[in-house]
Amino acid sequence: MARTTVPIDDRQIKQAVKEVLREKFAHDPEWLREVVAEVLEDMAMAKAIRLGRTSMFVSRAEVFRMLDGKE
């Protein structure tokens, strides 16, 4: 089966993405909160890994205390 290429410009891509997001928000408004929470968790994990490479070790209890937000 041969593949064909359909040219599409940036404006069409942006419009398509906007339409998909609009539909997603309409049907699942909680989705954005979940996406933002995942991004924040990933950023925090990346920061913890970077800091862990250059800092001293901490106890398991200290790690869980920080994860629980009791800094």
Chimera marker file (.cmm) of the C-alpha trace (Angstrom):
<marker_set name="trace">
<marker id="1" x="0.000" y="0.000" z="0.000" r="1" g="1" b="0" radius="0.5"/>
<marker id="2" x="1.538" y="3.309" z="-1.053" r="1" g="1" b="0" radius="0.5"/>
<marker id="3" x="1.590" y="6.256" z="1.300" r="1" g="1" b="0" radius="0.5"/>
<marker id="4" x="0.698" y="9.708" z="0.159" r="1" g="1" b="0" radius="0.5"/>
<marker id="5" x="1.773" y="12.951" z="1.724" r="1" g="1" b="0" radius="0.5"/>
<marker id="6" x="-0.736" y="15.704" z="2.294" r="1" g="1" b="0" radius="0.5"/>
<marker id="7" x="0.744" y="19.167" z="2.755" r="1" g="1" b="0" radius="0.5"/>
<marker id="8" x="-0.502" y="20.970" z="5.856" r="1" g="1" b="0" radius="0.5"/>
<marker id="9" x="0.584" y="24.349" z="7.133" r="1" g="1" b="0" radius="0.5"/>
<marker id="10" x="1.132" y="25.556" z="10.701" r="1" g="1" b="0" radius="0.5"/>
<marker id="11" x="-2.185" y="27.412" z="10.760" r="1" g="1" b="0" radius="0.5"/>
<marker id="12" x="-4.095" y="24.210" z="9.958" r="1" g="1" b="0" radius="0.5"/>
<marker id="13" x="-2.185" y="22.267" z="12.608" r="1" g="1" b="0" radius="0.5"/>
<marker id="14" x="-2.872" y="24.933" z="15.256" r="1" g="1" b="0" radius="0.5"/>
<marker id="15" x="-6.553" y="24.995" z="14.346" r="1" g="1" b="0" radius="0.5"/>
<marker id="16" x="-6.808" y="21.201" z="14.536" r="1" g="1" b="0" radius="0.5"/>
<marker id="17" x="-5.101" y="21.119" z="17.944" r="1" g="1" b="0" radius="0.5"/>
<marker id="18" x="-7.398" y="23.861" z="19.266" r="1" g="1" b="0" radius="0.5"/>
<marker id="19" x="-10.447" y="21.945" z="18.076" r="1" g="1" b="0" radius="0.5"/>
<marker id="20" x="-9.305" y="18.700" z="19.684" r="1" g="1" b="0" radius="0.5"/>
<marker id="21" x="-8.566" y="20.456" z="22.985" r="1" g="1" b="0" radius="0.5"/>
<marker id="22" x="-11.925" y="22.257" z="22.925" r="1" g="1" b="0" radius="0.5"/>
<marker id="23" x="-13.724" y="18.933" z="22.468" r="1" g="1" b="0" radius="0.5"/>
<marker id="24" x="-11.648" y="17.261" z="25.189" r="1" g="1" b="0" radius="0.5"/>
<marker id="25" x="-12.393" y="20.038" z="27.698" r="1" g="1" b="0" radius="0.5"/>
<marker id="26" x="-16.091" y="19.900" z="26.856" r="1" g="1" b="0" radius="0.5"/>
<marker id="27" x="-16.303" y="16.166" z="27.504" r="1" g="1" b="0" radius="0.5"/>
<marker id="28" x="-13.745" y="15.825" z="30.312" r="1" g="1" b="0" radius="0.5"/>
<marker id="29" x="-13.024" y="19.071" z="32.213" r="1" g="1" b="0" radius="0.5"/>
<marker id="30" x="-11.031" y="17.192" z="34.867" r="1" g="1" b="0" radius="0.5"/>
<marker id="31" x="-8.516" y="16.177" z="32.183" r="1" g="1" b="0" radius="0.5"/>
<marker id="32" x="-6.597" y="19.472" z="32.303" r="1" g="1" b="0" radius="0.5"/>
<marker id="33" x="-6.135" y="19.219" z="36.074" r="1" g="1" b="0" radius="0.5"/>
<marker id="34" x="-4.766" y="15.702" z="35.651" r="1" g="1" b="0" radius="0.5"/>
<marker id="35" x="-2.381" y="16.798" z="32.889" r="1" g="1" b="0" radius="0.5"/>
<marker id="36" x="-1.082" y="19.726" z="34.947" r="1" g="1" b="0" radius="0.5"/>
<marker id="37" x="-0.646" y="17.496" z="38.009" r="1" g="1" b="0" radius="0.5"/>
<marker id="38" x="1.350" y="14.972" z="35.960" r="1" g="1" b="0" radius="0.5"/>
<marker id="39" x="3.581" y="17.704" z="34.528" r="1" g="1" b="0" radius="0.5"/>
<marker id="40" x="4.249" y="19.142" z="37.990" r="1" g="1" b="0" radius="0.5"/>
<marker id="41" x="5.069" y="15.693" z="39.371" r="1" g="1" b="0" radius="0.5"/>
<marker id="42" x="7.476" y="15.040" z="36.494" r="1" g="1" b="0" radius="0.5"/>
<marker id="43" x="9.167" y="18.417" z="37.035" r="1" g="1" b="0" radius="0.5"/>
<marker id="44" x="9.516" y="17.754" z="40.766" r="1" g="1" b="0" radius="0.5"/>
<marker id="45" x="10.966" y="14.298" z="40.120" r="1" g="1" b="0" radius="0.5"/>
<marker id="46" x="13.476" y="15.682" z="37.604" r="1" g="1" b="0" radius="0.5"/>
<marker id="47" x="14.535" y="18.345" z="40.113" r="1" g="1" b="0" radius="0.5"/>
<marker id="48" x="14.887" y="15.740" z="42.867" r="1" g="1" b="0" radius="0.5"/>
<marker id="49" x="17.056" y="13.575" z="40.624" r="1" g="1" b="0" radius="0.5"/>
<marker id="50" x="19.294" y="16.519" z="39.713" r="1" g="1" b="0" radius="0.5"/>
<marker id="51" x="19.648" y="17.540" z="43.357" r="1" g="1" b="0" radius="0.5"/>
<marker id="52" x="20.214" y="13.945" z="44.412" r="1" g="1" b="0" radius="0.5"/>
<marker id="53" x="23.217" y="13.647" z="42.169" r="1" g="1" b="0" radius="0.5"/>
<marker id="54" x="25.068" y="16.394" z="44.013" r="1" g="1" b="0" radius="0.5"/>
<marker id="55" x="23.725" y="16.288" z="47.561" r="1" g="1" b="0" radius="0.5"/>
<marker id="56" x="24.167" y="14.107" z="50.586" r="1" g="1" b="0" radius="0.5"/>
<marker id="57" x="21.911" y="11.149" z="51.265" r="1" g="1" b="0" radius="0.5"/>
<marker id="58" x="18.785" y="11.640" z="53.376" r="1" g="1" b="0" radius="0.5"/>
<marker id="59" x="16.743" y="9.163" z="55.322" r="1" g="1" b="0" radius="0.5"/>
<marker id="60" x="13.688" y="7.426" z="53.953" r="1" g="1" b="0" radius="0.5"/>
<marker id="61" x="11.557" y="9.189" z="56.575" r="1" g="1" b="0" radius="0.5"/>
<marker id="62" x="12.818" y="12.580" z="55.378" r="1" g="1" b="0" radius="0.5"/>
<marker id="63" x="11.902" y="11.756" z="51.783" r="1" g="1" b="0" radius="0.5"/>
<marker id="64" x="8.364" y="10.743" z="52.711" r="1" g="1" b="0" radius="0.5"/>
<marker id="65" x="7.963" y="13.787" z="54.962" r="1" g="1" b="0" radius="0.5"/>
<marker id="66" x="8.803" y="16.018" z="51.997" r="1" g="1" b="0" radius="0.5"/>
<marker id="67" x="6.523" y="14.077" z="49.644" r="1" g="1" b="0" radius="0.5"/>
<marker id="68" x="3.664" y="14.563" z="52.098" r="1" g="1" b="0" radius="0.5"/>
<marker id="69" x="4.259" y="18.324" z="51.939" r="1" g="1" b="0" radius="0.5"/>
<marker id="70" x="5.497" y="18.612" z="55.519" r="1" g="1" b="0" radius="0.5"/>
<marker id="71" x="8.759" y="20.377" z="54.709" r="1" g="1" b="0" radius="0.5"/>
<link id1="1" id2="2" r="1" g="1" b="0" radius="0.2"/>
<link id1="2" id2="3" r="1" g="1" b="0" radius="0.2"/>
<link id1="3" id2="4" r="1" g="1" b="0" radius="0.2"/>
<link id1="4" id2="5" r="1" g="1" b="0" radius="0.2"/>
<link id1="5" id2="6" r="1" g="1" b="0" radius="0.2"/>
<link id1="6" id2="7" r="1" g="1" b="0" radius="0.2"/>
<link id1="7" id2="8" r="1" g="1" b="0" radius="0.2"/>
<link id1="8" id2="9" r="1" g="1" b="0" radius="0.2"/>
<link id1="9" id2="10" r="1" g="1" b="0" radius="0.2"/>
<link id1="10" id2="11" r="1" g="1" b="0" radius="0.2"/>
<link id1="11" id2="12" r="1" g="1" b="0" radius="0.2"/>
<link id1="12" id2="13" r="1" g="1" b="0" radius="0.2"/>
<link id1="13" id2="14" r="1" g="1" b="0" radius="0.2"/>
<link id1="14" id2="15" r="1" g="1" b="0" radius="0.2"/>
<link id1="15" id2="16" r="1" g="1" b="0" radius="0.2"/>
<link id1="16" id2="17" r="1" g="1" b="0" radius="0.2"/>
<link id1="17" id2="18" r="1" g="1" b="0" radius="0.2"/>
<link id1="18" id2="19" r="1" g="1" b="0" radius="0.2"/>
<link id1="19" id2="20" r="1" g="1" b="0" radius="0.2"/>
<link id1="20" id2="21" r="1" g="1" b="0" radius="0.2"/>
<link id1="21" id2="22" r="1" g="1" b="0" radius="0.2"/>
<link id1="22" id2="23" r="1" g="1" b="0" radius="0.2"/>
<link id1="23" id2="24" r="1" g="1" b="0" radius="0.2"/>
<link id1="24" id2="25" r="1" g="1" b="0" radius="0.2"/>
<link id1="25" id2="26" r="1" g="1" b="0" radius="0.2"/>
<link id1="26" id2="27" r="1" g="1" b="0" radius="0.2"/>
<link id1="27" id2="28" r="1" g="1" b="0" radius="0.2"/>
<link id1="28" id2="29" r="1" g="1" b="0" radius="0.2"/>
<link id1="29" id2="30" r="1" g="1" b="0" radius="0.2"/>
<link id1="30" id2="31" r="1" g="1" b="0" radius="0.2"/>
<link id1="31" id2="32" r="1" g="1" b="0" radius="0.2"/>
<link id1="32" id2="33" r="1" g="1" b="0" radius="0.2"/>
<link id1="33" id2="34" r="1" g="1" b="0" radius="0.2"/>
<link id1="34" id2="35" r="1" g="1" b="0" radius="0.2"/>
<link id1="35" id2="36" r="1" g="1" b="0" radius="0.2"/>
<link id1="36" id2="37" r="1" g="1" b="0" radius="0.2"/>
<link id1="37" id2="38" r="1" g="1" b="0" radius="0.2"/>
<link id1="38" id2="39" r="1" g="1" b="0" radius="0.2"/>
<link id1="39" id2="40" r="1" g="1" b="0" radius="0.2"/>
<link id1="40" id2="41" r="1" g="1" b="0" radius="0.2"/>
<link id1="41" id2="42" r="1" g="1" b="0" radius="0.2"/>
<link id1="42" id2="43" r="1" g="1" b="0" radius="0.2"/>
<link id1="43" id2="44" r="1" g="1" b="0" radius="0.2"/>
<link id1="44" id2="45" r="1" g="1" b="0" radius="0.2"/>
<link id1="45" id2="46" r="1" g="1" b="0" radius="0.2"/>
<link id1="46" id2="47" r="1" g="1" b="0" radius="0.2"/>
<link id1="47" id2="48" r="1" g="1" b="0" radius="0.2"/>
<link id1="48" id2="49" r="1" g="1" b="0" radius="0.2"/>
<link id1="49" id2="50" r="1" g="1" b="0" radius="0.2"/>
<link id1="50" id2="51" r="1" g="1" b="0" radius="0.2"/>
<link id1="51" id2="52" r="1" g="1" b="0" radius="0.2"/>
<link id1="52" id2="53" r="1" g="1" b="0" radius="0.2"/>
<link id1="53" id2="54" r="1" g="1" b="0" radius="0.2"/>
<link id1="54" id2="55" r="1" g="1" b="0" radius="0.2"/>
<link id1="55" id2="56" r="1" g="1" b="0" radius="0.2"/>
<link id1="56" id2="57" r="1" g="1" b="0" radius="0.2"/>
<link id1="57" id2="58" r="1" g="1" b="0" radius="0.2"/>
<link id1="58" id2="59" r="1" g="1" b="0" radius="0.2"/>
<link id1="59" id2="60" r="1" g="1" b="0" radius="0.2"/>
<link id1="60" id2="61" r="1" g="1" b="0" radius="0.2"/>
<link id1="61" id2="62" r="1" g="1" b="0" radius="0.2"/>
<link id1="62" id2="63" r="1" g="1" b="0" radius="0.2"/>
<link id1="63" id2="64" r="1" g="1" b="0" radius="0.2"/>
<link id1="64" id2="65" r="1" g="1" b="0" radius="0.2"/>
<link id1="65" id2="66" r="1" g="1" b="0" radius="0.2"/>
<link id1="66" id2="67" r="1" g="1" b="0" radius="0.2"/>
<link id1="67" id2="68" r="1" g="1" b="0" radius="0.2"/>
<link id1="68" id2="69" r="1" g="1" b="0" radius="0.2"/>
<link id1="69" id2="70" r="1" g="1" b="0" radius="0.2"/>
<link id1="70" id2="71" r="1" g="1" b="0" radius="0.2"/>
</marker_set>
